[in-house]
Amino acid sequence: MTDDQRKPDDTETKTIDAETELDVPDTDTDNLDEDQDAAFPGLDGLDEGMLGQVQEMMAKLGRADELEKENADLKGRLARLAADFENYRRRTQEDVQAAQGQGVSKAAEALMPVYDDMDRAVTMGAADPAKLVPGMQAVQGKILNVFSSLGLEVTGKEGEAFDPQWHEALQVVPGDEDDVIVQVYQLGFRMGDRLVRPARVVVSKKG
């Protein structure tokens, strides 16, 4: 076989090889496109920047759902807290009212024997007026004892130093010393450091 006869075969072989090489698909590129289409259907043609924005928006939407759930949870907790506070306020008010009722009952119970003594003094005084004054003095002493048992202290006695925190001066008169109570119009009462009623007194002032 001559060289001229072999040339057509070589040319045909090269042509077939070239066509074969052109028909080989770009496998990596095709798979990447398919993956993007599967992850974000309907977003064909978006560049990387736009795709990133879409992903960011989707993340924010997910975060919004979480915040909405947290908000609903906080509202529920607030409602429960408000209900608990209302129950606490009602119980406290009931306790205060009960304590006040017990205090009034205790004071009334302590004063009942005083009323009995006063009733006897009036009855005896009606028959013999001379006995009325000693009977009323006894009742006064008993009342002061009751006040003492309730925690009340008497303030504003004659000879006591005048103290504007506990006493109210109705009049000032000349005397041997300054600021001494020389007459009591009305006894005062205190409970510890709290003034219940000021004593109404007359106070001396050196001339």
ABEGO torsion letter per residue (X at the ends): XBAAAAAAAAAAAAAAAAAAAAABBBAAAAAAAAAAAAABBGABGBBAAAAAAAAAAAAAAAAAAAAAAAAAAAAAAAAAAAAAAAAAAAAAAAAAAAAAAAAAAAAAAAAAAAAAAAAAAAAAAAABAAAAAAAAAAAAAAAAAAAAAAGBBBBGBBGBBBBAAABBBABBBBBABBGBBABBABBBBBBEABBABBBBBBBBBBX
